[in-house]
Amino acid sequence: MNQLTTRTMDALADAVHSRRYVILFLTSAGPQGNGEGSDFLVKFLRGNLQAGTKILIPDMPDLEAPHYKPWKKKLERTLRDHGNEKVILIGHSIGASVALKYLSEKPPMKSIAGLFLIGAVYWGLKNWEVNEYSYEHGFQRHLQYIPNIFFYHSKDDEVVPVSHLWHFAVALPHAKIRQFDHEGHLYVNGIPSLVEDINSIDE
């Protein structure tokens, strides 16, 4: 069942709202909206989190040909703008890569309550060598400051092979792994367990 019960959703969304988290969503590359990019995921979150839950989607530079440094700067500015609030950071595809690389480079400048990564690339693998996105040796050490890390990946992902998920599982053994069978890369039906995991975070 893809939709959580109204009663459960109300209770879980109230919990998030009471904690005053800001949900920051970094999208995939390419066109967004109208069933493209991260559109299905964004709509699912907005439809399953109670009205009033703050979901921010930064307008990232050059979606058609994204580069790490401009996206990093935008992410830093957005985090700085919400310096008094805890952040739940969600990344999809290239958005997951930017979120993970940024947080792995140094201890976060603010409290990150949870990191939720969907269809993430483990850069540096064969045929996935892109220097600007590659993780530094020992990239795990700064991620220990984030208490809740979740990965979501589908076996039939046609963009990023599911094998990337298992490299993350080895590199980050404290992270929680969610694997699906038939969700592809766009998650047309949303991810109910994502909403449940967000709301499982303790204050």
ABEGO torsion letter per residue (X at the ends): XABBBAAAAAAAAAAAAAAGBBBBBBBBBEBBEGGBEAAAAAAAAAAABBBGBBBBBBBBBGAABBBAAAAAAAAAAAAAAAAABBBBBBBBEAAAAAAAAAAAABBBABBBABBBBBGBBBBGBBGABBAAABBBBGAAAAAAABABBBBBBBAABAABBAAAAAAAAAABAABBBBBBAAAEAAGAAEBAAAAAAAAABBX
